[in-house]
Amino acid sequence: MLDMGQFIIHNDFPGDFTLVSNYFLDTYMPQANGEFVKIYLWLLRSASVSGTALELSSIADIFNCTENDVLRALKYWKNTGVLDVTFDGRGNLKELRLCSLTGGAKAAPARPNTAPTAKALSPAVPEAAASREKVQPSGQKALSPDKVKELSGREDVIELLFIAEQYLGKTLTPTEINKLLYFYEELHFSKDLMEYLIEYCVSKGSRSIRYIETVALAWAEQKITTVEQAKQETNTYNRNFFAILKAFGIKNRNPVDEEIRYMNLWLNEYAFTLDVISAACSRTVIATGQPNFAYADSILHNWQKKGVKHLSDIDKLDEDRRQQKAAKAENSAARPKPAPSKNKFNNFHQRTYNVDELEKQLLK
């Protein structure tokens, strides 16, 4: 018999250890509230032994929040399909099961500490692009359950969701369905454009709904409504990306997600031309001996703050820097050196002796 407020937690994991799925990290964590993520990770640790009894009040005390806050987190994860929650007839939490996530998504790459808004994104940018502060994509609202139910009954939507599952290689979660239907209903993407959107993202090596969402928002910002427009836009950015890779000396491979985020930042947020970006890439390789996107970003960010638009602006900055260094060196050389300070030995009063008188005294 459970005490009031207690519930049993189970897991579907294959061993007695704390397991954090890469699929969870790639697909669910980036778009979730940070407090919800912390509660989920704590539940993972608590469920290392299946059948453990927990209390809402204890969890609330650990995270310095209310029991309702904990319940909101549990309901959120239930809606995403990450866990299953069972309530009794009076609405009390009875059991909680952490589901095994086997979406097969690869681990997310390291990211720059920046992420631009959807307006700054290119169609090729992956799930969370770069800017000086990490932000969530703006302007998106989830569809209501009634709206999702209505749309899911349409023949073209049924076909669209089936195609999406074939491309992604898995059964769609409620969250993924909601997002795809949002693109279809609110962004007014046609079925053909939706199909190309998913195909394009998968071709870039990502099946993450976060990736698909960011690309979709970027296309909407670019007012792309047809497959032809989307192909033209992506081809343009792909050519720019490969030109930047070449400036780094990188050949015979596609850019990875982190590199795409940086390049999109330089092309869109900073609005630099390829020749300016290439100059930063060359300086990076000279300074570090390797292609370093973070180092190049520090150069370009500094140039952006100084109002660089063309290569001539960079030459002027270099000349100003040379003049400043020369003036500093000249001032340092012209500055008089301080007189050496007297030590205690030099301050001692020195005696004077008459050598002839001393010699006479010794002879006597």
C-alpha positions as semicolon CSV with decimal commas, in nm:
position;residue;x (nm);y (nm);z (nm)
1;M;0,000;0,000;0,000
2;L;0,149;0,330;-0,110
3;D;0,151;0,633;0,122
4;M;-0,026;0,945;-0,003
5;G;0,206;1,126;-0,244
6;Q;0,418;0,821;-0,319
7;F;0,451;0,662;-0,659
8;I;0,647;0,375;-0,810
9;I;0,904;0,439;-1,080
10;H;1,002;0,177;-1,338
11;N;1,236;0,174;-1,635
12;D;1,278;-0,020;-1,956
13;F;1,658;-0,010;-1,947
14;P;1,873;-0,320;-2,001
15;G;2,093;-0,285;-1,693
16;D;2,147;-0,139;-1,346
17;F;2,299;0,195;-1,446
18;T;2,203;0,552;-1,535
19;L;2,152;0,565;-1,909
20;V;2,106;0,890;-2,102
21;S;2,008;0,818;-2,459
22;N;2,184;1,007;-2,738
23;Y;1,844;1,024;-2,903
24;F;1,711;1,209;-2,599
25;L;2,005;1,451;-2,608
26;D;1,963;1,516;-2,982
27;T;1,587;1,526;-3,017
28;Y;1,418;1,615;-2,688
29;M;1,664;1,805;-2,470
30;P;1,736;2,108;-2,698
31;Q;1,374;2,221;-2,704
32;A;1,277;2,136;-2,346
33;N;1,261;2,364;-2,044
34;G;1,586;2,338;-1,846
35;E;1,406;2,254;-1,521
36;F;1,217;1,976;-1,697
37;V;1,547;1,833;-1,823
38;K;1,696;1,834;-1,471
39;I;1,395;1,651;-1,330
40;Y;1,411;1,393;-1,609
41;L;1,783;1,331;-1,548
42;W;1,719;1,294;-1,175
43;L;1,443;1,042;-1,249
44;L;1,689;0,849;-1,465
45;R;1,924;0,825;-1,169
46;S;1,644;0,728;-0,931
47;A;1,521;0,459;-1,168
48;S;1,854;0,278;-1,173
49;V;1,670;0,020;-0,963
50;S;1,327;-0,042;-1,118
51;G;1,036;-0,039;-0,876
52;T;1,172;0,237;-0,650
53;A;0,914;0,436;-0,450
54;L;0,941;0,816;-0,474
55;E;0,750;1,116;-0,343
56;L;0,660;1,434;-0,528
57;S;0,741;1,641;-0,220
58;S;1,095;1,499;-0,203
59;I;1,159;1,583;-0,568
60;A;1,018;1,933;-0,516
61;D;1,251;1,984;-0,216
62;I;1,556;1,874;-0,414
63;F;1,490;2,123;-0,695
64;N;1,346;2,397;-0,473
65;C;1,016;2,405;-0,659
66;T;0,653;2,310;-0,598
67;E;0,492;1,969;-0,649
68;N;0,287;2,123;-0,929
69;D;0,612;2,220;-1,102
70;V;0,724;1,857;-1,085
71;L;0,388;1,740;-1,219
72;R;0,412;1,984;-1,510
73;A;0,751;1,839;-1,596
74;L;0,617;1,483;-1,582
75;K;0,318;1,570;-1,800
76;Y;0,545;1,743;-2,050
77;W;0,765;1,433;-2,084
78;K;0,456;1,214;-2,105
79;N;0,330;1,420;-2,401
80;T;0,664;1,378;-2,579
81;G;0,659;1,000;-2,531
82;V;0,975;1,000;-2,318
83;L;0,794;0,855;-2,017
84;D;0,455;0,709;-1,928
85;V;0,260;0,836;-1,627
86;T;-0,031;0,659;-1,456
87;F;-0,276;0,832;-1,221
88;D;-0,530;0,673;-0,986
89;G;-0,902;0,749;-0,980
90;R;-0,850;1,058;-0,763
91;G;-0,585;1,208;-0,991
92;N;-0,287;1,111;-0,773
93;L;0,032;0,999;-0,942
94;K;0,056;0,622;-0,912
95;E;0,327;0,494;-1,143
96;L;0,587;0,636;-1,377
97;R;0,775;0,443;-1,642
98;L;1,082;0,579;-1,824
99;C;1,067;0,457;-2,181
100;S;1,366;0,323;-2,370
101;L;1,454;0,564;-2,651
102;T;1,591;0,387;-2,957
103;G;1,549;0,643;-3,232
104;G;1,895;0,568;-3,363
105;A;1,995;0,935;-3,393
106;K;2,365;1,006;-3,372
107;A;2,510;1,215;-3,093
108;A;2,491;1,588;-3,149
109;P;2,822;1,759;-3,231
110;A;2,980;2,022;-3,013
111;R;2,820;2,358;-3,076
112;P;2,941;2,712;-3,068
113;N;2,809;2,908;-2,774
114;T;2,589;3,111;-3,004
115;A;2,260;3,070;-3,190
116;P;2,089;3,320;-3,424
117;T;1,720;3,376;-3,463
118;A;1,531;3,225;-3,754
119;K;1,570;3,547;-3,954
120;A;1,946;3,502;-3,962
121;L;1,935;3,136;-4,063
122;S;2,013;3,000;-4,404
123;P;1,807;2,710;-4,537
124;A;2,103;2,483;-4,480
125;V;2,157;2,571;-4,116
126;P;2,107;2,286;-3,868
127;E;1,897;2,262;-3,559
128;A;2,024;2,549;-3,344
129;A;2,225;2,801;-3,539
130;A;2,473;3,048;-3,398
131;S;2,445;3,397;-3,260
132;R;2,589;3,569;-2,958
133;E;2,316;3,431;-2,732
134;K;2,137;3,101;-2,743
135;V;1,766;3,146;-2,815
136;Q;1,472;2,933;-2,910
137;P;1,321;2,974;-3,257
138;S;1,064;3,250;-3,229
139;G;0,711;3,268;-3,356
140;Q;0,615;2,900;-3,332
141;K;0,317;2,782;-3,131
142;A;0,201;2,425;-3,088
143;L;-0,125;2,327;-3,253
144;S;-0,413;2,237;-3,026
145;P;-0,498;1,866;-2,984
146;D;-0,828;1,923;-3,164
147;K;-0,649;2,084;-3,459
148;V;-0,398;1,799;-3,476
149;K;-0,682;1,547;-3,471
150;E;-0,863;1,733;-3,748
151;L;-0,554;1,760;-3,971
152;S;-0,454;1,398;-3,908
153;G;-0,775;1,284;-4,072
154;R;-0,694;1,445;-4,407
155;E;-0,577;1,214;-4,682
156;D;-0,282;1,433;-4,787
157;V;-0,169;1,470;-4,425
158;I;-0,186;1,095;-4,369
159;E;0,033;1,048;-4,677
160;L;0,271;1,322;-4,560
161;L;0,320;1,166;-4,215
162;F;0,376;0,826;-4,373
163;I;0,645;0,971;-4,601
164;A;0,806;1,145;-4,303
165;E;0,828;0,817;-4,113
166;Q;0,991;0,649;-4,413
167;Y;1,255;0,921;-4,440
168;L;1,320;0,940;-4,066
169;G;1,315;0,563;-4,025
170;K;1,095;0,556;-3,717
171;T;0,747;0,612;-3,579
172;L;0,680;0,982;-3,522
173;T;0,628;1,106;-3,166
174;P;0,333;1,335;-3,082
175;T;0,576;1,629;-3,064
176;E;0,718;1,554;-3,407
177;I;0,370;1,519;-3,557
178;N;0,264;1,850;-3,403
179;K;0,565;2,032;-3,547
180;L;0,525;1,886;-3,896
181;L;0,157;1,977;-3,897
182;Y;0,248;2,326;-3,779
183;F;0,471;2,371;-4,085
184;Y;0,189;2,242;-4,302
185;E;-0,093;2,445;-4,148
186;E;0,063;2,764;-4,011
187;L;0,364;2,810;-4,242
188;H;0,148;2,703;-4,537
189;F;0,402;2,454;-4,671
190;S;0,259;2,234;-4,946
191;K;0,289;1,857;-4,919
192;D;0,560;1,860;-5,188
193;L;0,757;2,129;-5,007
194;M;0,721;1,937;-4,679
195;E;0,850;1,623;-4,847
196;Y;1,150;1,808;-4,992
197;L;1,216;1,970;-4,651
198;I;1,246;1,631;-4,482
199;E;1,441;1,481;-4,772
200;Y;1,684;1,773;-4,767
201;C;1,746;1,752;-4,390
202;V;1,801;1,375;-4,403
203;S;2,046;1,423;-4,692
204;K;2,245;1,652;-4,461
205;G;2,282;1,367;-4,213
206;S;2,025;1,478;-3,955
207;R;1,690;1,323;-3,872
208;S;1,636;1,555;-3,576
209;I;1,301;1,736;-3,567
210;R;1,493;2,031;-3,424
211;Y;1,702;2,047;-3,742
212;I;1,392;2,020;-3,960
213;E;1,217;2,289;-3,755
214;T;1,498;2,541;-3,793
215;V;1,528;2,486;-4,165
216;A;1,150;2,523;-4,202
217;L;1,149;2,850;-4,008
218;A;1,435;2,980;-4,220
219;W;1,248;2,895;-4,540
220;A;0,938;3,066;-4,409
221;E;1,147;3,375;-4,327
222;Q;1,281;3,368;-4,683
223;K;0,920;3,340;-4,809
224;I;0,998;3,012;-4,983
225;T;0,675;2,845;-5,096
226;T;0,783;2,604;-5,372
227;V;1,030;2,321;-5,409
228;E;1,206;2,512;-5,689
229;Q;1,268;2,812;-5,464
230;A;1,397;2,588;-5,186
231;K;1,638;2,409;-5,421
232;Q;1,771;2,736;-5,558
233;E;1,826;2,877;-5,209
234;T;1,998;2,566;-5,074
235;N;2,223;2,537;-5,380
236;T;2,336;2,899;-5,337
237;Y;2,429;2,847;-4,974
238;N;2,594;2,513;-5,044
239;R;2,826;2,682;-5,296
240;N;2,918;2,943;-5,037
241;F;2,985;2,678;-4,776
242;F;3,223;2,485;-4,998
243;A;3,404;2,807;-5,092
244;I;3,466;2,875;-4,721
245;L;3,583;2,518;-4,660
246;K;3,828;2,560;-4,948
247;A;3,963;2,881;-4,786
248;F;4,036;2,670;-4,477
249;G;4,210;2,409;-4,691
250;I;3,931;2,155;-4,633
251;K;3,854;1,941;-4,935
252;N;3,664;1,626;-5,033
253;R;3,405;1,633;-4,756
254;N;3,078;1,800;-4,662
255;P;3,060;2,056;-4,381
256;V;2,944;1,927;-4,044
257;D;2,666;2,086;-3,839
258;E;2,893;2,304;-3,623
259;E;3,074;2,439;-3,929
260;I;2,742;2,514;-4,100
261;R;2,625;2,710;-3,798
262;Y;2,937;2,926;-3,803
263;M;2,928;2,981;-4,178
264;N;2,561;3,075;-4,167
265;L;2,640;3,324;-3,890
266;W;2,913;3,487;-4,100
267;L;2,704;3,501;-4,417
268;N;2,375;3,612;-4,263
269;E;2,419;3,767;-3,920
270;Y;2,751;3,940;-3,995
271;A;2,660;3,978;-4,366
272;F;3,021;3,937;-4,482
273;T;3,118;3,868;-4,841
274;L;3,313;3,554;-4,928
275;D;3,640;3,742;-4,980
276;V;3,628;3,888;-4,628
277;I;3,544;3,548;-4,476
278;S;3,825;3,388;-4,677
279;A;4,069;3,647;-4,540
280;A;3,970;3,551;-4,185
281;C;4,010;3,183;-4,270
282;S;4,362;3,242;-4,407
283;R;4,467;3,435;-4,098
284;T;4,326;3,160;-3,878
285;V;4,530;2,888;-4,050
286;I;4,846;3,105;-4,030
287;A;4,791;3,173;-3,658
288;T;4,679;2,827;-3,545
289;G;4,817;2,597;-3,813
290;Q;4,475;2,439;-3,869
291;P;4,116;2,524;-3,969
292;N;3,962;2,659;-3,650
293;F;3,609;2,792;-3,693
294;A;3,588;2,938;-3,343
295;Y;3,914;3,133;-3,396
296;A;3,792;3,260;-3,733
297;D;3,465;3,365;-3,570
298;S;3,653;3,574;-3,313
299;I;3,830;3,754;-3,599
300;L;3,510;3,814;-3,795
301;H;3,315;3,920;-3,487
302;N;3,583;4,181;-3,415
303;W;3,573;4,302;-3,775
304;Q;3,196;4,330;-3,757
305;K;3,220;4,548;-3,447
306;K;3,471;4,772;-3,628
307;G;3,242;4,811;-3,929
308;V;3,442;4,609;-4,182
309;K;3,263;4,567;-4,515
310;H;3,540;4,520;-4,771
311;L;3,900;4,398;-4,790
312;S;4,016;4,761;-4,801
313;D;3,865;4,810;-4,454
314;I;4,081;4,524;-4,325
315;D;4,393;4,681;-4,480
316;K;4,312;5,009;-4,304
317;L;4,272;4,831;-3,969
318;D;4,608;4,659;-4,020
319;E;4,775;4,990;-4,104
320;D;4,623;5,160;-3,799
321;R;4,747;4,876;-3,582
322;R;5,100;4,904;-3,726
323;Q;5,106;5,278;-3,662
324;Q;4,988;5,232;-3,305
325;K;5,259;4,973;-3,238
326;A;5,525;5,198;-3,394
327;A;5,414;5,496;-3,188
328;K;5,415;5,288;-2,873
329;A;5,767;5,161;-2,944
330;E;5,889;5,515;-3,017
331;N;5,741;5,651;-2,695
332;S;5,900;5,368;-2,500
333;A;6,244;5,441;-2,650
334;A;6,219;5,818;-2,589
335;R;6,113;5,783;-2,228
336;P;6,413;5,863;-1,994
337;K;6,533;5,577;-1,785
338;P;6,492;5,627;-1,412
339;A;6,809;5,693;-1,211
340;P;6,929;5,391;-1,014
341;S;6,825;5,408;-0,656
342;K;7,091;5,419;-0,390
343;N;7,120;5,114;-0,172
344;K;7,221;5,108;0,192
345;F;7,586;5,053;0,099
346;N;7,598;5,359;-0,119
347;N;7,426;5,565;0,151
348;F;7,705;5,480;0,402
349;H;7,937;5,775;0,461
350;Q;8,271;5,686;0,296
351;R;8,596;5,767;0,488
352;T;8,900;5,925;0,323
353;Y;9,259;5,822;0,407
354;N;9,603;5,987;0,359
355;V;9,820;5,702;0,233
356;D;10,153;5,886;0,295
357;E;10,067;5,958;0,657
358;L;9,964;5,597;0,711
359;E;10,294;5,476;0,564
360;K;10,500;5,705;0,795
361;Q;10,311;5,578;1,098
362;L;10,379;5,218;1,003
363;L;10,754;5,284;0,954
364;K;10,782;5,438;1,299
